[in-house]
Amino acid sequence: MKWEYRTVDWGEIRKIGSRITGEDFIDANVDAGLNFLGQEGWDLVSVYVDGFAMHRTNKGEEMLASSRYVKYTFKRPAADS
């Protein structure tokens, strides 16, 4: 079987969901976005952080993951061509 892959970031998942919920900046948008992609036949196969941001505090610098760097990889059977 041949597979088709799609990688999107957290922001894109949230945008897809906001078109469904009509809301902005809520966790339900991420859920709605993931559910929409599932209905399109996409299966989530990987989530990873593709970068970090440095944050300065009074205790020094901390390396933080930022949601904009979270990537979701999906796959589904490729359409016959």
Distance bins in CASP14 RR format, pairs under 12 A and 6 or more apart:
PFRMAT RR
TARGET T0000
AUTHOR 0000-0000-0000
RMODE 2
METHOD distances of the structure
MODEL  1
1 75 0 0 0 0 0 1 0 0 0 0 0
1 76 0 0 0 0 0 1 0 0 0 0 0
1 77 1 0 1 0 0 0 0 0 0 0 0
1 78 1 0 0 1 0 0 0 0 0 0 0
1 79 0 0 0 0 0 1 0 0 0 0 0
1 80 0 0 0 0 0 1 0 0 0 0 0
2 75 0 0 0 0 0 1 0 0 0 0 0
2 76 0 0 0 0 0 1 0 0 0 0 0
2 77 1 0 0 1 0 0 0 0 0 0 0
2 78 1 0 1 0 0 0 0 0 0 0 0
2 79 0 0 0 0 1 0 0 0 0 0 0
2 80 0 0 0 0 1 0 0 0 0 0 0
2 81 0 0 0 0 1 0 0 0 0 0 0
3 41 0 0 0 0 0 1 0 0 0 0 0
3 42 0 0 0 0 0 1 0 0 0 0 0
3 43 0 0 0 0 1 0 0 0 0 0 0
3 45 0 0 0 0 1 0 0 0 0 0 0
3 73 0 0 0 0 0 1 0 0 0 0 0
3 74 0 0 0 0 1 0 0 0 0 0 0
3 75 1 0 1 0 0 0 0 0 0 0 0
3 76 1 0 0 1 0 0 0 0 0 0 0
3 77 1 0 0 1 0 0 0 0 0 0 0
3 78 1 0 1 0 0 0 0 0 0 0 0
3 79 0 0 0 0 0 1 0 0 0 0 0
4 40 0 0 0 0 0 1 0 0 0 0 0
4 41 0 0 0 0 1 0 0 0 0 0 0
4 42 0 0 0 0 1 0 0 0 0 0 0
4 43 0 0 0 0 0 1 0 0 0 0 0
4 45 0 0 0 0 0 1 0 0 0 0 0
4 73 0 0 0 0 0 1 0 0 0 0 0
4 74 0 0 0 0 1 0 0 0 0 0 0
4 75 1 0 0 1 0 0 0 0 0 0 0
4 76 1 0 1 0 0 0 0 0 0 0 0
4 77 1 0 0 1 0 0 0 0 0 0 0
4 78 1 0 1 0 0 0 0 0 0 0 0
4 79 1 0 0 1 0 0 0 0 0 0 0
4 80 0 0 0 0 0 1 0 0 0 0 0
4 81 0 0 0 0 0 1 0 0 0 0 0
5 42 0 0 0 0 1 0 0 0 0 0 0
5 43 0 0 0 0 0 1 0 0 0 0 0
5 44 0 0 0 0 0 1 0 0 0 0 0
5 45 0 0 0 0 1 0 0 0 0 0 0
5 46 0 0 0 0 1 0 0 0 0 0 0
5 71 0 0 0 0 0 1 0 0 0 0 0
5 72 0 0 0 0 0 1 0 0 0 0 0
5 73 1 0 0 1 0 0 0 0 0 0 0
5 74 1 0 0 1 0 0 0 0 0 0 0
5 75 1 0 1 0 0 0 0 0 0 0 0
5 76 0 0 0 0 1 0 0 0 0 0 0
5 77 0 0 0 0 0 1 0 0 0 0 0
5 78 0 0 0 0 1 0 0 0 0 0 0
6 12 0 0 0 0 1 0 0 0 0 0 0
6 13 0 0 0 0 0 1 0 0 0 0 0
6 16 0 0 0 0 0 1 0 0 0 0 0
6 37 1 0 0 1 0 0 0 0 0 0 0
6 38 0 0 0 0 0 1 0 0 0 0 0
6 40 0 0 0 0 1 0 0 0 0 0 0
6 41 0 0 0 0 0 1 0 0 0 0 0
6 42 1 0 0 1 0 0 0 0 0 0 0
6 43 0 0 0 0 0 1 0 0 0 0 0
6 44 0 0 0 0 0 1 0 0 0 0 0
6 45 0 0 0 0 0 1 0 0 0 0 0
6 46 0 0 0 0 0 1 0 0 0 0 0
6 71 0 0 0 0 0 1 0 0 0 0 0
6 72 0 0 0 0 1 0 0 0 0 0 0
6 73 1 0 0 1 0 0 0 0 0 0 0
6 74 1 0 1 0 0 0 0 0 0 0 0
6 75 1 0 0 1 0 0 0 0 0 0 0
6 76 0 0 0 0 1 0 0 0 0 0 0
6 78 0 0 0 0 0 1 0 0 0 0 0
7 13 0 0 0 0 0 1 0 0 0 0 0
7 37 0 0 0 0 0 1 0 0 0 0 0
7 42 0 0 0 0 0 1 0 0 0 0 0
7 44 0 0 0 0 0 1 0 0 0 0 0
7 45 0 0 0 0 1 0 0 0 0 0 0
7 46 0 0 0 0 1 0 0 0 0 0 0
7 47 0 0 0 0 0 1 0 0 0 0 0
7 48 0 0 0 0 1 0 0 0 0 0 0
7 50 0 0 0 0 1 0 0 0 0 0 0
7 70 0 0 0 0 0 1 0 0 0 0 0
7 71 1 0 1 0 0 0 0 0 0 0 0
7 72 1 0 0 1 0 0 0 0 0 0 0
7 73 1 0 1 0 0 0 0 0 0 0 0
7 74 1 0 0 1 0 0 0 0 0 0 0
7 75 0 0 0 0 0 1 0 0 0 0 0
8 14 0 0 0 0 0 1 0 0 0 0 0
8 15 0 0 0 0 1 0 0 0 0 0 0
8 16 0 0 0 0 1 0 0 0 0 0 0
8 17 0 0 0 0 0 1 0 0 0 0 0
8 30 0 0 0 0 0 1 0 0 0 0 0
8 33 0 0 0 0 1 0 0 0 0 0 0
8 34 0 0 0 0 0 1 0 0 0 0 0
8 36 0 0 0 0 0 1 0 0 0 0 0
8 37 0 0 0 0 1 0 0 0 0 0 0
8 40 0 0 0 0 0 1 0 0 0 0 0
8 42 0 0 0 0 1 0 0 0 0 0 0
8 44 0 0 0 0 0 1 0 0 0 0 0
8 46 0 0 0 0 0 1 0 0 0 0 0
8 47 0 0 0 0 0 1 0 0 0 0 0
8 50 0 0 0 0 0 1 0 0 0 0 0
8 68 0 0 0 0 0 1 0 0 0 0 0
8 70 0 0 0 0 1 0 0 0 0 0 0
8 71 1 0 0 1 0 0 0 0 0 0 0
8 72 1 0 1 0 0 0 0 0 0 0 0
8 73 0 0 0 0 1 0 0 0 0 0 0
8 74 1 0 0 1 0 0 0 0 0 0 0
9 15 0 0 0 0 1 0 0 0 0 0 0
9 16 0 0 0 0 0 1 0 0 0 0 0
9 30 0 0 0 0 0 1 0 0 0 0 0
9 47 0 0 0 0 0 1 0 0 0 0 0
9 48 0 0 0 0 0 1 0 0 0 0 0
9 49 0 0 0 0 0 1 0 0 0 0 0
9 50 1 0 0 1 0 0 0 0 0 0 0
9 51 0 0 0 0 0 1 0 0 0 0 0
9 66 0 0 0 0 0 1 0 0 0 0 0
9 67 0 0 0 0 1 0 0 0 0 0 0
9 68 1 0 0 1 0 0 0 0 0 0 0
9 69 1 0 0 1 0 0 0 0 0 0 0
9 70 1 0 0 1 0 0 0 0 0 0 0
9 71 1 0 1 0 0 0 0 0 0 0 0
9 72 1 0 0 1 0 0 0 0 0 0 0
9 73 0 0 0 0 0 1 0 0 0 0 0
10 16 0 0 0 0 0 1 0 0 0 0 0
10 17 0 0 0 0 0 1 0 0 0 0 0
10 25 0 0 0 0 0 1 0 0 0 0 0
10 27 0 0 0 0 0 1 0 0 0 0 0
10 29 0 0 0 0 0 1 0 0 0 0 0
10 30 1 0 0 1 0 0 0 0 0 0 0
10 33 0 0 0 0 0 1 0 0 0 0 0
10 34 0 0 0 0 0 1 0 0 0 0 0
10 47 0 0 0 0 1 0 0 0 0 0 0
10 48 0 0 0 0 0 1 0 0 0 0 0
10 49 0 0 0 0 0 1 0 0 0 0 0
10 50 0 0 0 0 0 1 0 0 0 0 0
10 65 0 0 0 0 0 1 0 0 0 0 0
10 66 0 0 0 0 1 0 0 0 0 0 0
10 67 1 0 1 0 0 0 0 0 0 0 0
10 68 1 0 0 1 0 0 0 0 0 0 0
10 69 0 0 0 0 1 0 0 0 0 0 0
10 70 1 0 1 0 0 0 0 0 0 0 0
10 71 1 0 0 1 0 0 0 0 0 0 0
10 72 1 0 0 1 0 0 0 0 0 0 0
11 17 0 0 0 0 1 0 0 0 0 0 0
11 18 0 0 0 0 1 0 0 0 0 0 0
11 24 0 0 0 0 0 1 0 0 0 0 0
11 25 0 0 0 0 0 1 0 0 0 0 0
11 29 0 0 0 0 1 0 0 0 0 0 0
11 30 0 0 0 0 1 0 0 0 0 0 0
11 33 0 0 0 0 0 1 0 0 0 0 0
11 66 0 0 0 0 0 1 0 0 0 0 0
11 67 1 0 0 1 0 0 0 0 0 0 0
11 68 1 0 0 1 0 0 0 0 0 0 0
11 69 0 0 0 0 0 1 0 0 0 0 0
11 70 0 0 0 0 1 0 0 0 0 0 0
11 71 0 0 0 0 0 1 0 0 0 0 0
11 72 0 0 0 0 1 0 0 0 0 0 0
12 18 0 0 0 0 0 1 0 0 0 0 0
12 19 0 0 0 0 0 1 0 0 0 0 0
12 29 0 0 0 0 0 1 0 0 0 0 0
12 30 0 0 0 0 0 1 0 0 0 0 0
12 33 0 0 0 0 1 0 0 0 0 0 0
12 34 0 0 0 0 0 1 0 0 0 0 0
12 36 0 0 0 0 0 1 0 0 0 0 0
12 37 0 0 0 0 1 0 0 0 0 0 0
12 67 0 0 0 0 0 1 0 0 0 0 0
12 68 0 0 0 0 0 1 0 0 0 0 0
12 70 0 0 0 0 0 1 0 0 0 0 0
12 71 0 0 0 0 1 0 0 0 0 0 0
12 72 0 0 0 0 1 0 0 0 0 0 0
12 74 0 0 0 0 0 1 0 0 0 0 0
13 19 0 0 0 0 0 1 0 0 0 0 0
13 20 0 0 0 0 0 1 0 0 0 0 0
13 27 0 0 0 0 0 1 0 0 0 0 0
13 28 0 0 0 0 0 1 0 0 0 0 0
13 29 1 0 0 1 0 0 0 0 0 0 0
13 30 1 0 1 0 0 0 0 0 0 0 0
13 31 0 0 0 0 1 0 0 0 0 0 0
13 32 0 0 0 0 1 0 0 0 0 0 0
13 33 1 0 1 0 0 0 0 0 0 0 0
13 34 1 0 0 1 0 0 0 0 0 0 0
13 35 0 0 0 0 0 1 0 0 0 0 0
13 36 0 0 0 0 1 0 0 0 0 0 0
13 37 1 0 0 1 0 0 0 0 0 0 0
13 38 0 0 0 0 0 1 0 0 0 0 0
13 42 0 0 0 0 0 1 0 0 0 0 0
13 44 0 0 0 0 0 1 0 0 0 0 0
13 47 0 0 0 0 0 1 0 0 0 0 0
13 67 0 0 0 0 1 0 0 0 0 0 0
13 68 0 0 0 0 0 1 0 0 0 0 0
13 70 0 0 0 0 1 0 0 0 0 0 0
13 71 0 0 0 0 1 0 0 0 0 0 0
13 72 1 0 0 1 0 0 0 0 0 0 0
13 73 0 0 0 0 0 1 0 0 0 0 0
13 74 0 0 0 0 0 1 0 0 0 0 0
14 20 0 0 0 0 0 1 0 0 0 0 0
14 21 0 0 0 0 1 0 0 0 0 0 0
14 22 0 0 0 0 0 1 0 0 0 0 0
14 23 0 0 0 0 1 0 0 0 0 0 0
14 24 0 0 0 0 1 0 0 0 0 0 0
14 25 1 0 0 1 0 0 0 0 0 0 0
14 26 0 0 0 0 1 0 0 0 0 0 0
14 27 0 0 0 0 1 0 0 0 0 0 0
14 28 0 0 0 0 1 0 0 0 0 0 0
14 29 1 0 1 0 0 0 0 0 0 0 0
14 30 1 0 1 0 0 0 0 0 0 0 0
14 31 0 0 0 0 0 1 0 0 0 0 0
14 32 0 0 0 0 1 0 0 0 0 0 0
14 33 1 0 0 1 0 0 0 0 0 0 0
14 34 0 0 0 0 0 1 0 0 0 0 0
14 36 0 0 0 0 0 1 0 0 0 0 0
14 67 0 0 0 0 1 0 0 0 0 0 0
14 68 0 0 0 0 0 1 0 0 0 0 0
14 70 0 0 0 0 0 1 0 0 0 0 0
14 72 0 0 0 0 0 1 0 0 0 0 0
15 21 0 0 0 0 0 1 0 0 0 0 0
15 22 0 0 0 0 0 1 0 0 0 0 0
15 23 0 0 0 0 0 1 0 0 0 0 0
15 24 0 0 0 0 1 0 0 0 0 0 0
15 25 0 0 0 0 0 1 0 0 0 0 0
15 29 1 0 0 1 0 0 0 0 0 0 0
15 30 0 0 0 0 0 1 0 0 0 0 0
15 32 0 0 0 0 0 1 0 0 0 0 0
15 33 0 0 0 0 1 0 0 0 0 0 0
15 36 0 0 0 0 0 1 0 0 0 0 0
16 22 0 0 0 0 0 1 0 0 0 0 0
16 29 1 0 0 1 0 0 0 0 0 0 0
16 30 0 0 0 0 1 0 0 0 0 0 0
16 31 0 0 0 0 0 1 0 0 0 0 0
16 32 1 0 0 1 0 0 0 0 0 0 0
16 33 1 0 1 0 0 0 0 0 0 0 0
16 34 0 0 0 0 1 0 0 0 0 0 0
16 35 0 0 0 0 1 0 0 0 0 0 0
16 36 1 0 1 0 0 0 0 0 0 0 0
16 37 1 0 0 1 0 0 0 0 0 0 0
16 38 0 0 0 0 0 1 0 0 0 0 0
16 39 0 0 0 0 0 1 0 0 0 0 0
16 40 0 0 0 0 1 0 0 0 0 0 0
16 42 0 0 0 0 0 1 0 0 0 0 0
16 72 0 0 0 0 0 1 0 0 0 0 0
16 74 0 0 0 0 0 1 0 0 0 0 0
17 23 0 0 0 0 1 0 0 0 0 0 0
17 24 0 0 0 0 1 0 0 0 0 0 0
17 25 0 0 0 0 0 1 0 0 0 0 0
17 26 0 0 0 0 1 0 0 0 0 0 0
17 27 0 0 0 0 0 1 0 0 0 0 0
17 28 0 0 0 0 1 0 0 0 0 0 0
17 29 1 0 1 0 0 0 0 0 0 0 0
17 30 1 0 0 1 0 0 0 0 0 0 0
17 31 1 0 0 1 0 0 0 0 0 0 0
17 32 1 1 0 0 0 0 0 0 0 0 0
17 33 1 1 0 0 0 0 0 0 0 0 0
17 34 0 0 0 0 1 0 0 0 0 0 0
17 35 0 0 0 0 1 0 0 0 0 0 0
17 36 1 0 0 1 0 0 0 0 0 0 0
17 37 0 0 0 0 1 0 0 0 0 0 0
17 39 0 0 0 0 0 1 0 0 0 0 0
18 24 1 0 1 0 0 0 0 0 0 0 0
18 25 0 0 0 0 1 0 0 0 0 0 0
18 26 0 0 0 0 1 0 0 0 0 0 0
18 27 0 0 0 0 0 1 0 0 0 0 0
18 28 0 0 0 0 1 0 0 0 0 0 0
18 29 1 0 1 0 0 0 0 0 0 0 0
18 30 0 0 0 0 1 0 0 0 0 0 0
18 31 0 0 0 0 0 1 0 0 0 0 0
18 32 1 0 0 1 0 0 0 0 0 0 0
18 33 0 0 0 0 1 0 0 0 0 0 0
18 36 0 0 0 0 0 1 0 0 0 0 0
19 29 0 0 0 0 1 0 0 0 0 0 0
19 32 0 0 0 0 1 0 0 0 0 0 0
19 33 0 0 0 0 1 0 0 0 0 0 0
19 36 0 0 0 0 1 0 0 0 0 0 0
20 26 0 0 0 0 0 1 0 0 0 0 0
20 28 0 0 0 0 1 0 0 0 0 0 0
20 29 1 0 0 1 0 0 0 0 0 0 0
20 30 0 0 0 0 0 1 0 0 0 0 0
20 31 0 0 0 0 1 0 0 0 0 0 0
20 32 1 0 1 0 0 0 0 0 0 0 0
20 33 1 0 0 1 0 0 0 0 0 0 0
20 34 0 0 0 0 0 1 0 0 0 0 0
20 35 0 0 0 0 1 0 0 0 0 0 0
20 36 1 0 0 1 0 0 0 0 0 0 0
20 37 0 0 0 0 0 1 0 0 0 0 0
20 39 0 0 0 0 0 1 0 0 0 0 0
21 27 0 0 0 0 0 1 0 0 0 0 0
21 28 1 0 1 0 0 0 0 0 0 0 0
21 29 1 0 1 0 0 0 0 0 0 0 0
21 30 0 0 0 0 0 1 0 0 0 0 0
21 31 0 0 0 0 1 0 0 0 0 0 0
21 32 1 0 1 0 0 0 0 0 0 0 0
21 33 0 0 0 0 1 0 0 0 0 0 0
21 35 0 0 0 0 0 1 0 0 0 0 0
21 36 0 0 0 0 0 1 0 0 0 0 0
22 28 0 0 0 0 1 0 0 0 0 0 0
22 29 0 0 0 0 1 0 0 0 0 0 0
22 32 0 0 0 0 1 0 0 0 0 0 0
22 33 0 0 0 0 0 1 0 0 0 0 0
23 29 1 0 0 1 0 0 0 0 0 0 0
23 30 0 0 0 0 0 1 0 0 0 0 0
23 31 0 0 0 0 0 1 0 0 0 0 0
23 32 0 0 0 0 1 0 0 0 0 0 0
24 30 0 0 0 0 0 1 0 0 0 0 0
25 67 0 0 0 0 0 1 0 0 0 0 0
26 32 0 0 0 0 1 0 0 0 0 0 0
26 33 0 0 0 0 0 1 0 0 0 0 0
27 33 0 0 0 0 0 1 0 0 0 0 0
27 34 0 0 0 0 0 1 0 0 0 0 0
27 67 0 0 0 0 0 1 0 0 0 0 0
28 34 0 0 0 0 0 1 0 0 0 0 0
28 35 0 0 0 0 0 1 0 0 0 0 0
29 35 0 0 0 0 0 1 0 0 0 0 0
29 36 0 0 0 0 0 1 0 0 0 0 0
29 67 0 0 0 0 0 1 0 0 0 0 0
30 36 0 0 0 0 0 1 0 0 0 0 0
30 37 0 0 0 0 0 1 0 0 0 0 0
30 44 0 0 0 0 0 1 0 0 0 0 0
30 47 0 0 0 0 0 1 0 0 0 0 0
30 67 0 0 0 0 1 0 0 0 0 0 0
30 70 0 0 0 0 1 0 0 0 0 0 0
30 72 0 0 0 0 1 0 0 0 0 0 0
31 37 0 0 0 0 0 1 0 0 0 0 0
31 38 0 0 0 0 0 1 0 0 0 0 0
32 38 0 0 0 0 0 1 0 0 0 0 0
32 39 0 0 0 0 0 1 0 0 0 0 0
33 39 0 0 0 0 1 0 0 0 0 0 0
33 40 0 0 0 0 1 0 0 0 0 0 0
33 42 0 0 0 0 0 1 0 0 0 0 0
33 44 0 0 0 0 0 1 0 0 0 0 0
33 72 0 0 0 0 1 0 0 0 0 0 0
33 74 0 0 0 0 0 1 0 0 0 0 0
34 40 0 0 0 0 0 1 0 0 0 0 0
34 41 0 0 0 0 0 1 0 0 0 0 0
34 42 0 0 0 0 1 0 0 0 0 0 0
34 43 0 0 0 0 0 1 0 0 0 0 0
34 44 1 0 0 1 0 0 0 0 0 0 0
34 47 0 0 0 0 0 1 0 0 0 0 0
34 72 1 0 0 1 0 0 0 0 0 0 0
34 74 0 0 0 0 1 0 0 0 0 0 0
35 41 0 0 0 0 0 1 0 0 0 0 0
35 42 0 0 0 0 0 1 0 0 0 0 0
35 44 0 0 0 0 0 1 0 0 0 0 0
36 42 0 0 0 0 1 0 0 0 0 0 0
36 74 0 0 0 0 0 1 0 0 0 0 0
37 43 0 0 0 0 1 0 0 0 0 0 0
37 44 1 0 0 1 0 0 0 0 0 0 0
37 45 0 0 0 0 0 1 0 0 0 0 0
37 72 0 0 0 0 1 0 0 0 0 0 0
37 73 0 0 0 0 0 1 0 0 0 0 0
37 74 1 0 1 0 0 0 0 0 0 0 0
37 75 0 0 0 0 0 1 0 0 0 0 0
37 76 0 0 0 0 1 0 0 0 0 0 0
38 44 0 0 0 0 1 0 0 0 0 0 0
38 72 0 0 0 0 0 1 0 0 0 0 0
38 74 1 0 0 1 0 0 0 0 0 0 0
38 75 0 0 0 0 0 1 0 0 0 0 0
38 76 0 0 0 0 1 0 0 0 0 0 0
39 76 0 0 0 0 0 1 0 0 0 0 0
40 74 0 0 0 0 1 0 0 0 0 0 0
40 75 0 0 0 0 0 1 0 0 0 0 0
40 76 1 0 0 1 0 0 0 0 0 0 0
41 74 0 0 0 0 1 0 0 0 0 0 0
41 75 0 0 0 0 1 0 0 0 0 0 0
41 76 1 0 1 0 0 0 0 0 0 0 0
41 77 0 0 0 0 1 0 0 0 0 0 0
41 78 0 0 0 0 0 1 0 0 0 0 0
41 79 0 0 0 0 0 1 0 0 0 0 0
42 72 0 0 0 0 1 0 0 0 0 0 0
42 73 0 0 0 0 1 0 0 0 0 0 0
42 74 1 1 0 0 0 0 0 0 0 0 0
42 75 1 0 0 1 0 0 0 0 0 0 0
42 76 1 0 1 0 0 0 0 0 0 0 0
42 77 0 0 0 0 0 1 0 0 0 0 0
43 72 0 0 0 0 0 1 0 0 0 0 0
43 73 0 0 0 0 1 0 0 0 0 0 0
43 74 1 0 0 1 0 0 0 0 0 0 0
43 75 1 0 1 0 0 0 0 0 0 0 0
43 76 1 0 0 1 0 0 0 0 0 0 0
43 77 0 0 0 0 1 0 0 0 0 0 0
44 71 0 0 0 0 0 1 0 0 0 0 0
44 72 1 0 0 1 0 0 0 0 0 0 0
44 73 1 0 0 1 0 0 0 0 0 0 0
44 74 1 0 1 0 0 0 0 0 0 0 0
44 75 0 0 0 0 1 0 0 0 0 0 0
44 76 0 0 0 0 0 1 0 0 0 0 0
45 71 0 0 0 0 0 1 0 0 0 0 0
45 72 0 0 0 0 1 0 0 0 0 0 0
45 73 1 0 1 0 0 0 0 0 0 0 0
45 74 1 0 0 1 0 0 0 0 0 0 0
45 75 1 0 1 0 0 0 0 0 0 0 0
45 76 0 0 0 0 1 0 0 0 0 0 0
46 70 0 0 0 0 0 1 0 0 0 0 0
46 71 1 0 0 1 0 0 0 0 0 0 0
46 72 1 0 0 1 0 0 0 0 0 0 0
46 73 1 0 1 0 0 0 0 0 0 0 0
46 74 0 0 0 0 1 0 0 0 0 0 0
46 75 0 0 0 0 1 0 0 0 0 0 0
47 65 0 0 0 0 0 1 0 0 0 0 0
47 67 0 0 0 0 0 1 0 0 0 0 0
47 69 0 0 0 0 0 1 0 0 0 0 0
47 70 1 0 0 1 0 0 0 0 0 0 0
47 71 1 0 0 1 0 0 0 0 0 0 0
47 72 1 0 1 0 0 0 0 0 0 0 0
47 73 1 0 0 1 0 0 0 0 0 0 0
47 74 0 0 0 0 0 1 0 0 0 0 0
48 65 0 0 0 0 0 1 0 0 0 0 0
48 69 0 0 0 0 1 0 0 0 0 0 0
48 70 1 0 0 1 0 0 0 0 0 0 0
48 71 1 0 1 0 0 0 0 0 0 0 0
48 72 0 0 0 0 1 0 0 0 0 0 0
48 73 1 0 0 1 0 0 0 0 0 0 0
49 63 0 0 0 0 0 1 0 0 0 0 0
49 64 0 0 0 0 0 1 0 0 0 0 0
49 65 1 0 1 0 0 0 0 0 0 0 0
49 66 0 0 0 0 1 0 0 0 0 0 0
49 67 0 0 0 0 1 0 0 0 0 0 0
49 68 0 0 0 0 0 1 0 0 0 0 0
49 69 1 0 1 0 0 0 0 0 0 0 0
49 70 1 0 1 0 0 0 0 0 0 0 0
49 71 1 0 0 1 0 0 0 0 0 0 0
49 72 0 0 0 0 0 1 0 0 0 0 0
50 65 0 0 0 0 1 0 0 0 0 0 0
50 66 0 0 0 0 1 0 0 0 0 0 0
50 67 0 0 0 0 0 1 0 0 0 0 0
50 68 0 0 0 0 1 0 0 0 0 0 0
50 69 1 0 1 0 0 0 0 0 0 0 0
50 70 1 0 0 1 0 0 0 0 0 0 0
50 71 1 0 1 0 0 0 0 0 0 0 0
50 72 0 0 0 0 0 1 0 0 0 0 0
50 73 0 0 0 0 0 1 0 0 0 0 0
51 63 0 0 0 0 1 0 0 0 0 0 0
51 64 0 0 0 0 1 0 0 0 0 0 0
51 65 1 0 0 1 0 0 0 0 0 0 0
51 66 1 0 0 1 0 0 0 0 0 0 0
51 67 0 0 0 0 0 1 0 0 0 0 0
51 68 0 0 0 0 1 0 0 0 0 0 0
51 69 1 0 1 0 0 0 0 0 0 0 0
51 70 0 0 0 0 1 0 0 0 0 0 0
51 71 0 0 0 0 1 0 0 0 0 0 0
52 61 0 0 0 0 0 1 0 0 0 0 0
52 62 0 0 0 0 1 0 0 0 0 0 0
52 63 1 0 1 0 0 0 0 0 0 0 0
52 64 1 0 0 1 0 0 0 0 0 0 0
52 65 1 0 1 0 0 0 0 0 0 0 0
52 66 1 0 0 1 0 0 0 0 0 0 0
52 67 0 0 0 0 0 1 0 0 0 0 0
52 68 0 0 0 0 0 1 0 0 0 0 0
52 69 1 0 0 1 0 0 0 0 0 0 0
52 70 0 0 0 0 0 1 0 0 0 0 0
53 61 0 0 0 0 0 1 0 0 0 0 0
53 62 0 0 0 0 1 0 0 0 0 0 0
53 63 1 0 0 1 0 0 0 0 0 0 0
53 64 1 0 1 0 0 0 0 0 0 0 0
53 65 1 0 0 1 0 0 0 0 0 0 0
53 66 1 0 1 0 0 0 0 0 0 0 0
53 67 0 0 0 0 0 1 0 0 0 0 0
53 68 0 0 0 0 1 0 0 0 0 0 0
53 69 1 0 0 1 0 0 0 0 0 0 0
54 60 0 0 0 0 1 0 0 0 0 0 0
54 61 1 0 1 0 0 0 0 0 0 0 0
54 62 1 0 0 1 0 0 0 0 0 0 0
54 63 1 0 0 1 0 0 0 0 0 0 0
54 64 1 0 0 1 0 0 0 0 0 0 0
54 65 0 0 0 0 0 1 0 0 0 0 0
54 66 0 0 0 0 0 1 0 0 0 0 0
55 61 1 0 0 1 0 0 0 0 0 0 0
55 62 1 0 1 0 0 0 0 0 0 0 0
55 63 1 0 0 1 0 0 0 0 0 0 0
55 64 1 0 1 0 0 0 0 0 0 0 0
55 65 0 0 0 0 0 1 0 0 0 0 0
55 66 0 0 0 0 1 0 0 0 0 0 0
56 62 1 0 0 1 0 0 0 0 0 0 0
56 63 0 0 0 0 0 1 0 0 0 0 0
56 64 0 0 0 0 0 1 0 0 0 0 0
57 63 0 0 0 0 0 1 0 0 0 0 0
57 64 0 0 0 0 0 1 0 0 0 0 0
63 69 0 0 0 0 0 1 0 0 0 0 0
65 71 0 0 0 0 0 1 0 0 0 0 0
END
